[in-house]
Amino acid sequence: MNTQNPSPLNADRDSAATNGRELVECIQGGWFMERSPLWPGQALALEVQRVLYQGRSRFQDILVFDSRAHGRVLVLDGAIQVTERDEFAYQEMITHLPMFAHPRPERVLVVGGGDGGVLREVLRHDAVDKMLEKVVLCELDEDVIRVSRDYLPGVSGGALDGTNAKVSIAIMDGAAFMQQHQSQFDVIITDSSDPLGPAESLYQEPFFRSMYAALREGGIACVQGESFWLHLDLIVSVVRILRNIFDVVEYASASVPTYPSGQIGFLLCGKGTVWRNGGRPRHAARRPSEKLQRHLRYYSPEMHESAFVLPPFVEKAIAGALQHPLEAS
């Protein structure tokens, strides 16, 4: 979950985030209520057992609480980012879909992901065959890393502790980092929050062009792709932008109960000859070893293939976007 420069869209929020009142207002009568302009007319409620942390970083409100049904919960600007009960589904799919679509990912960049869950999953690829050379976590909001390390250590599984020599953490804007590291990475994973406020710039053309430039030949990027039940128009517009930049673009889906509508998508984008010549992210280039698969609770080779099977109304909308990419600005 990455943050960028504040956006004028913040003016549309129902609560004032600048002084922490939103943190108070979203917990009433012992229940946390997730409401947002991005999913009007609906909300998700979790019963709160204990508030562990609430504060404001330079960029956003941060809340951590223990819930009755979903374990510990991390909330940014009133939106759920992680719950202990279902985080593995999101972390595994956003990570392993691109990682297994690449034949040998040696250099990996995670943009956002300050909770450390994606970093945890990336490092699994090094546990058996020592494949990785370098992994960078680029997160603008250092407080998200600090709070996650203190209150949700199980999510990162030690990946944020600074003990792995192959891992480095850059506290800076993701687009700026990628502009400074062109043709450096085999896989780039953007673990962002929703495109409202600080994360809005992560869904715009300049950011995607920086991502393309930072990939090596044959590289693949994976972007948090929102819910097709709520944001199909947004997904279509982003696909049109991506198709004008990358050589292949595909949308995959996973079930995560505490995300809006219980479904989240991933946009996978390839750069280079292998993708121009018919390579598809939906076809895994590798399979997990037996040892790695034993640690995975959601991802499998079968789930990899099935994630790209979409309802006809979604498939039709995305196909239309791919046929009519957005003209370069």
C-alpha positions as CSV (number, residue, x, y, z in Angstrom):
1,M,0.0,0.0,0.0
2,N,1.9,3.0,-1.3
3,T,1.2,6.7,-0.9
4,Q,2.1,9.5,-3.1
5,N,1.4,13.3,-3.1
6,P,-1.9,14.4,-1.7
7,S,-4.7,14.7,-4.2
8,P,-7.6,17.1,-4.6
9,L,-9.9,14.1,-4.5
10,N,-9.4,14.3,-0.7
11,A,-11.9,17.1,-0.7
12,D,-14.6,14.5,-1.5
13,R,-14.1,12.5,1.6
14,D,-17.0,12.5,4.1
15,S,-14.7,12.9,7.2
16,A,-11.9,15.2,8.0
17,A,-8.7,13.2,7.8
18,T,-6.3,16.0,8.6
19,N,-6.9,16.0,12.4
20,G,-7.7,12.3,13.1
21,R,-11.4,12.7,13.5
22,E,-12.0,10.1,10.8
23,L,-10.4,7.5,13.0
24,V,-12.9,8.3,15.8
25,E,-15.9,8.5,13.5
26,C,-15.3,5.1,11.8
27,I,-15.6,3.3,15.2
28,Q,-19.0,3.6,16.8
29,G,-20.8,1.4,19.2
30,G,-17.8,-1.1,19.2
31,W,-17.9,-1.5,15.4
32,F,-15.5,-0.3,12.8
33,M,-17.4,0.9,9.7
34,E,-15.6,1.1,6.3
35,R,-17.3,3.7,4.1
36,S,-15.8,5.5,1.1
37,P,-16.8,7.5,-1.9
38,L,-15.3,4.7,-4.0
39,W,-18.1,2.3,-3.0
40,P,-21.2,4.5,-2.3
41,G,-24.3,3.0,-0.8
42,Q,-22.5,0.1,0.9
43,A,-20.2,-0.5,3.9
44,L,-18.4,-3.2,5.7
45,A,-18.5,-3.5,9.5
46,L,-16.1,-5.4,11.8
47,E,-16.6,-5.7,15.5
48,V,-13.7,-4.2,17.4
49,Q,-12.2,-5.8,20.5
50,R,-9.4,-3.4,21.1
51,V,-7.8,-0.4,19.4
52,L,-4.1,-0.8,19.4
53,Y,-2.9,2.2,17.5
54,Q,-4.3,5.3,15.9
55,G,-2.4,8.2,14.5
56,R,-1.7,10.3,11.5
57,S,1.5,10.1,9.4
58,R,2.6,12.9,7.0
59,F,0.3,11.4,4.4
60,Q,-2.6,9.5,5.9
61,D,-4.5,8.2,9.0
62,I,-3.3,4.9,10.3
63,L,-5.5,2.6,12.5
64,V,-4.8,-0.8,13.9
65,F,-7.3,-2.8,16.0
66,D,-8.1,-6.3,17.0
67,S,-11.4,-7.5,15.5
68,R,-13.6,-10.3,16.8
69,A,-13.8,-12.2,13.5
70,H,-10.8,-11.3,11.4
71,G,-7.9,-10.9,13.8
72,R,-5.7,-7.8,13.7
73,V,-6.7,-5.2,11.1
74,L,-4.7,-2.4,9.5
75,V,-6.7,0.6,8.2
76,L,-5.4,3.5,6.1
77,D,-7.6,6.6,5.7
78,G,-10.6,4.6,6.8
79,A,-10.1,1.7,4.3
80,I,-9.1,-1.8,5.3
81,Q,-5.7,-2.8,4.0
82,V,-4.9,-6.0,5.8
83,T,-6.7,-8.4,8.1
84,E,-4.9,-11.4,9.6
85,R,-7.7,-13.8,8.6
86,D,-7.6,-13.2,4.8
87,E,-4.4,-11.2,4.0
88,F,-2.7,-14.3,2.6
89,A,-5.1,-14.5,-0.4
90,Y,-4.2,-11.0,-1.6
91,Q,-0.5,-11.2,-0.8
92,E,-0.1,-14.6,-2.5
93,M,-1.9,-13.7,-5.7
94,I,-0.5,-10.2,-6.3
95,T,3.0,-11.7,-5.8
96,H,2.9,-15.2,-7.3
97,L,0.9,-14.4,-10.4
98,P,3.8,-12.2,-11.8
99,M,6.6,-14.1,-10.1
100,F,5.6,-17.5,-11.6
101,A,4.8,-15.9,-15.0
102,H,8.5,-15.0,-15.2
103,P,10.9,-17.8,-16.0
104,R,13.6,-16.4,-13.6
105,P,12.9,-13.3,-11.6
106,E,16.2,-12.2,-10.1
107,R,15.5,-8.5,-9.4
108,V,12.2,-7.5,-7.9
109,L,10.7,-4.2,-6.9
110,V,7.7,-3.8,-4.6
111,V,6.1,-0.3,-4.7
112,G,4.0,0.3,-1.6
113,G,3.4,-2.8,0.4
114,G,4.6,-1.2,3.7
115,D,3.0,-4.0,5.7
116,G,5.6,-6.4,4.3
117,G,3.2,-9.1,3.1
118,V,4.2,-9.0,-0.5
119,L,7.9,-8.8,0.5
120,R,7.3,-12.0,2.6
121,E,5.9,-13.8,-0.5
122,V,8.6,-12.6,-2.8
123,L,11.2,-14.0,-0.5
124,R,9.7,-17.4,-0.7
125,H,11.1,-17.7,-4.2
126,D,14.6,-17.5,-2.7
127,A,14.0,-20.1,0.1
128,V,14.7,-23.1,-2.1
129,D,16.7,-22.2,-5.2
130,K,18.3,-18.9,-4.1
131,M,16.9,-17.3,-7.3
132,L,16.8,-13.7,-6.1
133,E,19.6,-11.2,-6.4
134,K,17.9,-8.1,-5.2
135,V,14.5,-7.1,-3.7
136,V,13.6,-3.5,-3.1
137,L,10.6,-2.3,-1.1
138,C,9.8,1.3,-2.1
139,E,7.3,2.9,0.3
140,L,6.7,6.6,0.8
141,D,5.1,6.4,4.2
142,E,7.7,5.2,6.7
143,D,5.1,5.1,9.4
144,V,3.2,2.3,7.7
145,I,6.3,0.2,7.9
146,R,6.9,1.1,11.5
147,V,3.3,0.5,12.6
148,S,3.1,-2.8,10.6
149,R,6.4,-4.0,12.1
150,D,5.3,-3.2,15.6
151,Y,1.6,-4.4,15.5
152,L,1.4,-6.9,12.6
153,P,4.8,-8.7,12.6
154,G,3.2,-11.9,11.4
155,V,2.2,-10.3,8.1
156,S,5.8,-9.6,7.1
157,G,7.1,-12.8,8.7
158,G,10.4,-11.0,9.5
159,A,10.8,-9.6,6.0
160,L,10.9,-6.0,7.4
161,D,13.5,-6.7,10.1
162,G,16.6,-5.8,8.0
163,T,18.2,-9.2,8.4
164,N,18.1,-10.3,4.7
165,A,21.1,-8.8,2.8
166,K,19.2,-9.1,-0.5
167,V,16.4,-6.8,0.7
168,S,16.6,-3.0,0.8
169,I,14.0,-0.4,1.7
170,A,13.7,2.9,0.0
171,I,11.5,5.6,1.6
172,M,10.5,7.7,-1.4
173,D,8.0,8.2,-4.1
174,G,7.7,5.1,-6.3
175,A,7.6,6.8,-9.6
176,A,10.7,8.8,-8.8
177,F,12.5,5.6,-7.7
178,M,11.6,3.9,-10.9
179,Q,12.7,6.8,-13.0
180,Q,16.1,6.6,-11.3
181,H,16.4,2.8,-11.9
182,Q,15.6,2.2,-15.5
183,S,15.9,-1.4,-17.0
184,Q,16.6,-2.7,-13.5
185,F,13.9,-5.2,-12.5
186,D,12.4,-8.5,-13.8
187,V,9.2,-8.1,-11.7
188,I,7.5,-4.9,-10.3
189,I,4.6,-5.3,-8.0
190,T,2.5,-2.2,-7.1
191,D,0.7,-3.0,-3.8
192,S,-1.4,0.2,-3.7
193,S,-4.4,1.3,-1.8
194,D,-7.5,2.6,-3.7
195,P,-7.1,5.4,-6.2
196,L,-8.4,8.1,-3.9
197,G,-6.2,10.7,-2.2
198,P,-2.6,9.7,-1.8
199,A,-2.6,6.7,-4.1
200,E,-4.4,8.4,-7.0
201,S,-1.2,9.0,-9.0
202,L,-0.5,5.3,-9.0
203,Y,-3.3,4.8,-11.6
204,Q,-2.2,7.4,-14.1
205,E,-0.1,7.3,-17.2
206,P,3.2,8.9,-15.9
207,F,3.4,6.3,-13.2
208,F,2.9,3.4,-15.6
209,R,5.5,4.8,-18.0
210,S,8.0,4.9,-15.2
211,M,7.1,1.3,-14.4
212,Y,7.7,0.3,-18.0
213,A,11.0,2.0,-18.1
214,A,12.2,0.3,-14.9
215,L,11.5,-3.2,-16.2
216,R,14.1,-5.3,-17.9
217,E,13.4,-6.9,-21.3
218,G,10.9,-9.7,-20.7
219,G,9.9,-8.2,-17.4
220,I,6.4,-8.2,-15.9
221,A,4.5,-5.8,-13.7
222,C,1.5,-6.4,-11.5
223,V,-0.8,-3.6,-10.4
224,Q,-3.6,-3.8,-7.8
225,G,-6.6,-3.8,-10.2
226,E,-9.7,-3.0,-8.1
227,S,-13.1,-4.8,-8.0
228,F,-15.0,-5.4,-11.2
229,W,-18.2,-5.2,-9.2
230,L,-17.5,-1.6,-8.2
231,H,-14.9,-0.2,-10.5
232,L,-15.3,-1.7,-14.0
233,D,-15.3,1.7,-15.6
234,L,-12.0,2.6,-13.8
235,I,-10.5,-0.8,-14.7
236,V,-11.4,-0.2,-18.4
237,S,-9.8,3.2,-18.4
238,V,-6.6,1.9,-16.7
239,V,-6.4,-1.0,-19.2
240,R,-6.6,1.4,-22.1
241,I,-3.7,3.4,-20.6
242,L,-1.6,0.2,-20.0
243,R,-2.2,-1.3,-23.4
244,N,-0.8,1.9,-25.0
245,I,2.4,1.3,-23.0
246,F,2.9,-2.4,-22.4
247,D,3.1,-5.3,-24.9
248,V,0.5,-7.4,-23.1
249,V,-2.1,-6.6,-20.5
250,E,-4.3,-9.1,-18.7
251,Y,-6.7,-8.9,-15.7
252,A,-6.9,-11.6,-13.0
253,S,-9.2,-11.9,-10.0
254,A,-9.1,-13.3,-6.5
255,S,-11.5,-13.5,-3.5
256,V,-10.7,-11.5,-0.4
257,P,-13.7,-11.2,1.9
258,T,-12.8,-7.9,3.6
259,Y,-12.1,-6.0,0.4
260,P,-15.1,-4.1,-1.1
261,S,-17.5,-6.7,-2.7
262,G,-15.2,-9.5,-1.6
263,Q,-13.3,-9.5,-4.9
264,I,-10.0,-7.8,-6.0
265,G,-8.3,-7.8,-9.3
266,F,-4.7,-7.6,-10.6
267,L,-3.5,-6.1,-13.8
268,L,-0.5,-8.0,-15.2
269,C,1.6,-6.2,-17.9
270,G,4.6,-7.5,-19.9
271,K,7.5,-5.7,-21.6
272,G,9.5,-7.2,-24.4
273,T,9.7,-9.6,-27.3
274,V,8.5,-12.7,-25.4
275,W,5.2,-10.9,-24.7
276,R,4.9,-9.5,-28.2
277,N,5.4,-13.0,-29.6
278,G,2.4,-14.5,-27.8
279,G,3.5,-14.8,-24.2
280,R,0.6,-14.5,-21.7
281,P,0.8,-13.8,-18.0
282,R,-2.0,-16.3,-17.5
283,H,0.4,-19.1,-18.5
284,A,2.8,-19.7,-15.7
285,A,6.4,-20.2,-16.7
286,R,7.3,-22.1,-13.6
287,R,5.5,-24.1,-10.9
288,P,6.1,-23.9,-7.1
289,S,8.3,-26.6,-5.6
290,E,6.5,-29.0,-3.3
291,K,8.2,-27.3,-0.4
292,L,7.0,-23.9,-1.4
293,Q,3.5,-25.1,-2.2
294,R,3.1,-26.4,1.3
295,H,3.5,-22.9,2.6
296,L,0.9,-21.4,0.2
297,R,-2.8,-21.3,1.3
298,Y,-4.4,-19.7,-1.8
299,Y,-2.0,-19.7,-4.8
300,S,-1.5,-22.9,-6.8
301,P,-0.8,-23.6,-10.5
302,E,-4.6,-24.3,-10.9
303,M,-5.5,-21.0,-9.2
304,H,-3.0,-19.2,-11.5
305,E,-4.9,-20.4,-14.6
306,S,-8.4,-19.9,-13.2
307,A,-7.7,-16.4,-11.9
308,F,-7.8,-15.2,-15.5
309,V,-11.2,-16.8,-16.2
310,L,-13.6,-13.8,-16.0
311,P,-17.4,-13.4,-16.1
312,P,-18.5,-12.6,-19.6
313,F,-19.5,-9.0,-18.8
314,V,-16.0,-8.3,-17.4
315,E,-14.2,-10.1,-20.2
316,K,-16.2,-8.2,-22.8
317,A,-15.4,-4.8,-21.2
318,I,-11.7,-5.5,-20.9
319,A,-11.5,-6.9,-24.5
320,G,-13.0,-3.7,-25.7
321,A,-10.5,-1.6,-23.8
322,L,-7.6,-3.7,-25.2
323,Q,-8.9,-3.1,-28.8
324,H,-9.1,0.6,-28.2
325,P,-6.1,1.7,-26.1
326,L,-5.8,5.3,-25.0
327,E,-3.9,7.5,-27.4
328,A,-0.5,8.6,-26.1
329,S,-0.6,12.0,-24.5
